[in-house]
Amino acid sequence: MTPKDYQSVSMRTNPPVTHYHVMGQRLQNVQVLMLLHAAMGMVTEAAELIDNIKKHVVYGKPLDWVNAAEEIGDSGWYHCLGAQAVGEVLPGVHLDTIYANNVDKLRQRFPDKFSELNAQSRDLEAERKVLDEILSATNSPVNPNEAAQVHAADVDRHAAAVHDTARPKQAITDTFRGR
């Protein structure tokens, strides 16, 4: 099969153009955009960290530990952004509740300690039940599938928060180096 043939055959699963318009409408929700920004940022920072490790393992370059710390820190910022988005849809949810819920899920999956058997035979229904408890623990009346749009003032607040907290990577690296 040639690349041209593959493109022709595989694109039968591409949604019609009208579906892209529907997808665009889904992006009109500020929390969805915040969560998308967070997810893209987490992936980007993970890729930058793995590139640093790859250069060490594959090319024999010294591992840049300062850069590793920077990328982990950058990823943490995106975790906070994601938690902020979730917390606006599910009031009372923040990093503490997300992390505690994750620990509870891991206890469900690995009651004693990690085992390959438990990793391979997960009870997804039981894990989901544990994760759903985050809603009851926060007493959130909000249905996440029916979350309302954020008001314009909130949009301005988020834009200001991102602007205020954004720092050039060199400044972060300088911080790690004590400059």
C-alpha positions, 0 to 999 in steps of 0.5 A: 500500500502506498502512502497515497492509498493509505491516506485515501482509505484511512480518511473514510473515518474522518468526520464530516466538516460539520462535525468540526463545527460542532467540535468548535462549539464545544471549545466555547466553554472556558473550563474546557479551554483551560483543561485543554491548555493544561493537557497540552502543557502537560504533554509538552513538558513531559516531552521536554523531560523525555527528550532530556533523558533520551539525549542522556541515554541514547546520545551519551550527553550528561543528564541536565538535572536542572532542566529535569527539575524545570520541566517537572515544575512546569508540569506542576503549573499545568496540573494546577491549571487543570485542577483550577478548571475542574474546580470551577466545574466541580466546586470544592475540587482542588489538587488536595482532593484530586491527589487524595482521590488518586491515592484511594483509587490506587488503594483499590487497585493495589490493596497491599502493594504493586503487583503485576497481577493487580495491574493486569486485572483491574476492576475498572468499575470499583475504581470508577466508584472510588473516583466518583466519590470525589463529587460526594466528598465535595458536596458539589451539586454541579453536573459536570456535563451541564457546566455553565459558561464562565462569565466575561469577568472570569475570562478576564481573571483567567487571562490576568492570572496566566499573564501574571504567573507566566515566566520565561524559562530562563528565569526559572532555570536561573532560579534553580541555579541560584542566580 
